[in-house]
Amino acid sequence: MEVLTYMTSATQTILKEALRLKPVERAELIDELFHSFDKSHDERIDALWAAESESRIDAFDAGQIEADSAEAVFERINKR
């Protein structure tokens, strides 16, 4: 991994540790870091995710989509 020269040594250490995380854990970290920049849009994003969730539940209930177990999903993600 090429370490970017503008990073402080503390930032480089954090990056190296973060890259050791599982893909799901890295994604959660990225999400938290991204949202730390601007909290003003959270309500809108939450409303969009709620609408998407409801749409997926309705599609599942109507037999239009199938569900995987959480274990199967995380296993697929962590294989990458």
N, C-alpha and C positions, 0 to 999 in steps of 0.2 A: 504494500500500500504506500502510495506517495503521500507524504505528510506535507501539507500546505505551509509554506514558509511564513505566512502572515498570522498563523495561529500561535497563541501563547502555548507554553509547555503544558499548562493546566488543561487547555482546550484539546490539545493533542492527546493527552492522557485520557480525557473523557471520551474522545472519539474512538480511540483504540478499545476502550472498555465497551462502548456502545456496539461496536462492530462484532463483539463476541456474543451478543445477545441473539436469541432466536428471532426469526423474521417477525413473528407477531409482536414480540417485545419491542423490537426496533420500530415497528409501525406505530405502536402505542406511544413510544417516546417521541417520535417525529410529530405525531398528532398533538401531544401536549406542548411541545416546543413551539409548533406553528401557532397554536391557539394562544400562547402566552404573549404574542405580539399585539393582538387586538381582540378584546373581549366584546366589542360592540356588536358584532355580527352573530353571536352565539344563539340568540333567540330565533333569528331567522333560520339559521342552519338547523337548530333543534326542530323547528316546525317542518322544515323540508324532510328531515330524516323521519319524523313522526308520520308524515304523509306517505313516504316511501314504505315504511314498515307496514302501515295499514293496507297499502296497495298489495304488498307481498302476502300478507295474511289473507286478504280477500282472494287472491289468486290461488293460494294453497287450499283454502276452504272450497273453492270452486273446482279443484282438481286440475288446475292449469299448470301448476308447478309441483315438484316433489321436494322434500326436505332431506338433508343429510344430517347425521348426528354431529354434535359439536366435536366429538372425538375424531370423526373422519375428516372434518374440515381442518382442524388443527394439525392432524397428521399430514395432510396434503400440504399445508402451508409450511410446516417445519421441515419438509423434505427439500425445499428449495434452497 
